[in-house]
Amino acid sequence: MKVWMNGKLVEKEEAKLSVFAHGLLYGDGAFEGIRAYGGKVFQGKAHLDRLFASAEAIRLKIPTSSREILQAIYQTMQANGVSDGYIRLVVARGEGTLGLDPDKCSEPTVFIIADQVALYPEEMYQKGMAVIVAKTRRTAASMLPPSVKSLNYLNNIMAKIEAVDAGVPEALMLNVDGDVAEATGDNIFIVEGGTTVTPPPAAGILIGITRKVVMDLCGELGIALKEDRINVERLYAADECFLTGTAAEVIAVTKVDDRPIGSGKPGPVTNRLLKAFRELIRTGQFD
């Protein structure tokens, strides 16, 4: 496997960071997980815009332009024979001292990995998945802006550990107010009486790229949609529930904390959106 690193392709064994890099020492950096379908990057501009916004928020100057990074993504895909796969794009703050001061760090490292991904088996898309509500709360927006997709994912990992311990593939995280925010790596939607509901940005969520695509699909399909607070009781009482994400795409949640959601099977709205999303992918009509 070849990895694009600071302007050139190297073998993965040669793709190394200094142990003094602040991206490693402190999780100081930003990243994007991106999908490619049929040799075409899915929502490339949206992902790169978010990456640059995340970097700007933490005062991390990316030494490569958005256009050059997109070209590098395609170069990395081609070098690894990836047509349908997953791209991890990372900007890690460079080598510095053992102190926190980012001004003492060298130029950041930009690297790109292109590989395959299969987050969930196809059977799960047909039957739905079980999740839990984690005890680990989502980091408050007043502590760290949720719009920053940073390398420090320990908050999410702690909730993921709870899911692993419970024997389910995913966990939902509540915000400090006790409302549902998102899953450890995905956004969440519920369906009530035909209306699709998803937490607003104020709930402390990362505004997902796939979330936006699905919201647009709701408009195209005539599915009523609103952003609103969702507490646990509302979640349990929902007719349907589904998650969206770059790797997950659109997947039904049919059980939460051992409680069936709706009929306990993927519902009609979820199935319509999954079908529409996959048709979008099939036709390649995306940026």
C-alpha positions in Angstrom: 0.0 0.0 0.0 1.1 3.5 -0.8 0.3 6.5 1.4 0.4 10.1 0.2 2.5 12.1 2.6 3.6 15.7 2.4 3.5 15.8 -1.4 4.6 12.4 -2.4 3.6 8.7 -2.4 5.5 6.5 -0.1 5.2 2.9 1.0 3.1 2.6 4.2 6.1 1.4 6.1 7.8 4.7 5.3 4.8 6.9 6.3 6.0 8.0 9.7 5.4 10.8 12.2 7.9 12.0 14.8 7.1 11.0 18.4 7.3 14.8 19.1 4.6 15.6 16.6 1.7 17.3 18.4 -0.7 15.5 16.2 0.5 12.3 18.0 1.2 13.7 21.4 -2.0 15.7 21.9 -4.4 14.6 19.1 -3.8 18.1 17.7 -5.1 18.0 14.1 -8.1 17.5 11.9 -9.3 14.7 9.6 -11.9 13.7 7.1 -13.3 10.3 6.2 -14.3 10.3 2.6 -15.9 7.7 0.3 -15.2 7.0 -3.3 -17.7 5.3 -5.7 -16.9 4.3 -9.2 -13.6 6.1 -9.1 -15.2 9.4 -8.1 -14.8 11.1 -4.7 -18.2 11.6 -3.0 -18.9 15.1 -1.8 -15.3 16.0 -2.1 -15.7 19.8 -1.9 -17.9 19.5 1.2 -15.3 17.3 2.9 -12.5 19.6 2.0 -14.4 22.7 3.1 -15.0 21.1 6.4 -11.4 20.1 6.8 -10.1 23.6 6.2 -12.8 25.1 8.5 -11.7 22.6 11.3 -8.1 23.5 10.8 -8.8 27.2 10.8 -10.7 26.8 14.1 -7.7 25.3 15.8 -5.2 27.7 14.1 -3.6 25.0 12.0 -2.5 26.2 8.6 -2.7 23.5 6.0 0.3 23.9 3.7 -1.5 22.5 0.7 -4.4 23.9 -1.2 -7.8 22.3 -1.4 -7.3 21.7 -5.2 -3.9 20.0 -4.6 -5.4 17.8 -1.9 -8.2 16.7 -4.1 -5.7 15.8 -6.8 -3.6 13.9 -4.2 -6.7 11.9 -3.2 -7.2 10.7 -6.8 -3.5 10.0 -7.1 -3.6 7.9 -3.9 -6.7 6.0 -5.1 -5.0 5.2 -8.4 -1.8 4.1 -6.8 -3.7 1.6 -4.6 -6.2 0.5 -7.2 -9.1 1.9 -5.2 -12.2 2.7 -7.2 -14.9 2.0 -4.5 -13.4 2.6 -1.1 -12.6 4.8 1.8 -10.1 7.7 2.0 -8.7 9.0 5.3 -7.3 12.5 5.0 -5.4 13.8 8.0 -3.7 17.1 8.9 -1.6 16.6 12.0 0.2 19.5 13.8 3.9 19.1 13.3 6.9 18.3 15.5 7.3 20.5 18.6 8.2 20.5 22.3 6.6 18.5 25.1 4.7 21.7 25.9 1.3 22.6 24.4 2.3 25.7 22.6 1.4 25.2 18.9 3.6 28.1 17.8 6.6 26.0 18.6 5.6 23.3 16.1 7.0 22.7 12.7 4.9 22.6 9.5 2.0 20.1 9.9 2.0 16.8 8.2 -0.7 16.0 5.6 -1.3 12.4 4.7 -3.9 10.4 2.7 -4.8 6.7 3.0 -7.0 5.0 0.4 -8.3 1.6 1.3 -11.4 -0.5 1.5 -14.1 -0.3 4.2 -17.1 -2.4 5.2 -18.4 -1.0 8.4 -21.5 -3.2 8.6 -22.5 -6.4 6.8 -25.2 -6.1 4.1 -27.5 -8.3 6.2 -27.6 -5.5 8.8 -28.9 -3.0 6.2 -31.8 -5.4 5.5 -32.6 -6.2 9.1 -31.4 -3.2 11.0 -29.1 -2.9 13.9 -29.2 -2.7 17.7 -27.6 0.1 19.6 -27.4 1.4 23.2 -27.5 4.8 24.8 -24.1 5.3 26.2 -23.4 6.7 29.7 -20.5 8.7 28.2 -21.9 12.2 27.3 -20.9 14.1 24.2 -18.3 16.8 24.9 -20.2 20.1 25.4 -20.1 22.6 22.5 -18.9 25.2 25.0 -15.9 23.0 25.7 -15.0 22.1 22.1 -16.8 23.2 19.0 -18.5 20.1 17.6 -17.9 21.5 14.1 -14.2 20.7 14.6 -13.5 17.2 13.4 -10.4 16.8 15.4 -8.0 13.9 15.8 -8.9 13.8 19.5 -11.7 11.2 19.4 -11.4 9.8 22.9 -14.9 11.0 23.8 -16.3 8.9 21.0 -14.1 6.0 21.7 -15.2 5.8 25.3 -18.8 5.5 24.1 -17.7 2.9 21.5 -16.2 0.8 24.3 -19.6 0.8 26.0 -21.1 -0.5 22.7 -18.5 -3.3 22.4 -19.1 -4.3 26.1 -22.8 -4.5 25.4 -22.3 -6.6 22.3 -23.8 -4.1 19.8 -22.1 -2.3 17.0 -22.9 1.3 17.9 -23.8 3.6 20.8 -25.8 6.8 20.9 -24.4 9.7 22.9 -26.4 12.3 24.8 -25.4 15.9 25.2 -25.0 17.6 28.6 -28.7 18.5 28.6 -29.6 14.8 28.3 -30.8 15.0 24.7 -29.7 12.7 21.9 -26.8 14.2 20.0 -25.3 11.6 17.7 -23.8 8.1 17.5 -20.0 7.6 18.0 -19.4 8.1 14.3 -22.7 8.8 12.7 -25.6 11.2 12.8 -29.1 10.1 14.0 -32.6 10.5 12.6 -35.9 9.3 13.9 -39.3 9.2 12.1 -42.5 10.2 13.8 -45.8 9.9 11.9 -44.1 10.2 8.6 -41.9 13.2 9.6 -38.2 12.7 9.8 -36.5 14.4 12.8 -32.8 15.0 13.4 -31.0 16.9 16.2 -30.1 20.5 15.4 -26.5 21.8 15.4 -27.2 23.3 18.8 -27.4 19.8 20.2 -23.7 19.6 19.9 -23.4 17.5 16.8 -20.8 17.2 14.0 -22.8 18.4 11.0 -22.3 15.3 8.8 -21.8 15.4 5.0 -24.1 12.3 4.6 -26.6 13.9 7.0 -26.9 16.9 4.6 -27.2 14.6 1.6 -30.0 12.6 3.3 -31.8 15.9 4.3 -31.7 17.0 0.7 -33.1 13.6 -0.4 -36.0 14.1 2.0 -36.8 17.3 0.1 -36.6 15.6 -3.2 -38.8 12.7 -2.1 -41.4 14.9 -0.3 -40.6 13.5 3.1 -41.3 16.0 5.9 -38.2 16.9 7.8 -37.3 19.1 10.8 -34.5 19.6 13.2 -35.6 19.3 16.8 -34.4 18.2 20.2 -34.8 14.4 20.8 -34.8 13.1 24.3 -34.5 9.4 25.1 -38.2 8.9 25.7 -38.9 10.4 22.2 -36.3 8.1 20.8 -37.8 5.0 22.3 -41.3 6.0 21.1 -40.2 6.7 17.5 -41.7 4.8 14.5 -38.3 4.5 12.9 -34.7 5.3 13.6 -31.7 5.4 11.3 -28.1 6.5 11.2 -26.1 8.3 8.5 -22.4 8.6 8.0 -19.6 8.4 5.4 -18.9 4.7 6.1 -22.3 3.7 7.4 -24.3 5.5 4.6 -27.9 5.0 5.7 -28.7 2.2 8.1 -31.8 1.4 10.2 -31.7 1.2 14.0 -34.3 -1.4 15.1 -33.5 -1.7 18.8 -32.3 0.7 21.4 -31.3 -0.6 24.8 -33.1 -3.8 24.0 -36.3 -1.9 23.2 -37.6 -2.4 19.7 -38.1 0.7 17.6 -41.5 0.7 15.8 -42.1 -2.7 14.3 -38.6 -3.8 15.1 -37.7 -3.8 11.4 -36.4 -1.1 9.0 -39.3 1.2 8.3 -40.7 2.5 5.0 -39.1 6.0 5.3 -35.7 4.5 6.1 -36.0 2.1 3.2 -37.0 4.9 0.8 -34.0 7.0 1.8 -31.6 4.1 1.6 -32.8 3.2 -1.8 -32.6 6.8 -3.0 -29.1 7.1 -1.5 -27.9 4.0 -3.3 -29.5 5.2 -6.5 -27.6 8.5 -6.2 -24.4 6.5 -5.8 -25.2 4.2 -8.7 -25.8 7.0 -11.1 -22.7 9.0 -9.9 -24.7 12.2 -9.8 -22.9 13.7 -6.9 -20.1 16.3 -6.4 
